[in-house]
Amino acid sequence: MSQAAFTAIAAAQNSPLLFLCDHASNRLPAGTGNLGLAPDLFDTHIAYDIGAAGVTRALAQAYGAAAVLGAWSRLLIDLNRGEDDPTIVMKLSDGSIIPGNRAVDRAEVARRIAAFHAPYHDAITAEIERIQKAAAVPVLISMHSFTPAWKGTPRRWEVGVLWDRDGRLAKPLMARLAEAGFTVGDNEPYDGALDGDTLNRHGTCRGLPHVLIEMRQDLIADEAAATAFASRLKPVLDAALSDMGEAVIELPRRRK
């Protein structure tokens, strides 16, 4: 099994879009075992964002755009966390203790960062620089998914739009999603303000337009559903990108 930290989809056209999927995979690299977990837990949301990779691939193909997807389970290391975040290697997830992470020390965390986290983020940086060399402003779109219920409480949103300081794309996207009949969460079911996460690092800190799209997992649970959802999402995203207008690099401002 390859130990590569990410899967890259090359741009087929000169697109400024870059699709990202931090939690694309539920696999583990050779030699890791199952981190002491029952194998069936790797089919659940604690291991990856169910359906997100399928939507990411379908949108990248539809736009002829590049994409970078994480190659391994978030249980190994969470690519959507800063290197100093204490949850970058989870020891407990939704009630499940991760035995293979319980005794992880700083040296092992540093090894996983060097082997898996750093190469993934280096690949994102390389794609951003490639787009910039073509005299375009990169637009980052990060794809995630969320469970239909949390601790027994149903989640009514079909799509969540997560953002922090820069609403250039997030605000028109929420409006267009609502127009298209989606039940939309504004920083729901999670808050987009997380220092050191993927979009903070590559979007906010660079002044690049970006957005994180959360999709409810029951709507994208298999490949056919994910592809169909991407088809619904693309015209909405087209309209939001048009509403945003020509992307310009600007210093982000804290939203009010």
Sequence and secondary structure as in RCSB ss.txt:
>XXXX:A:sequence
MSQAAFTAIAAAQNSPLLFLCDHASNRLPAGTGNLGLAPDLFDTHIAYDIGAAGVTRALAQAYGAAAVLGAWSRL
LIDLNRGEDDPTIVMKLSDGSIIPGNRAVDRAEVARRIAAFHAPYHDAITAEIERIQKAAAVPVLISMHSFTPAW
KGTPRRWEVGVLWDRDGRLAKPLMARLAEAGFTVGDNEPYDGALDGDTLNRHGTCRGLPHVLIEMRQDLIADEAA
ATAFASRLKPVLDAALSDMGEAVIELPRRRK
>XXXX:A:secstr
    SEEEE  SS   EEEEETT      TT TTTT  GGGGGSTTTS TTHHHHHHHHHHHHT EEEEE S TT
T  TTS TT TTSS SEETTEE HHHHT  HHHHHHHIIIIIHHHHHHHHHHHHHHHHTT   EEEEEEEE SEE
TTEE   SEEEE SS  TTHHHHHHHHHHTT  EEES SS S  TTSHHIIIIITTT  EEEEEEEGGGSSSHHH
HHHHHHHHHHHHHHHHHHH S          
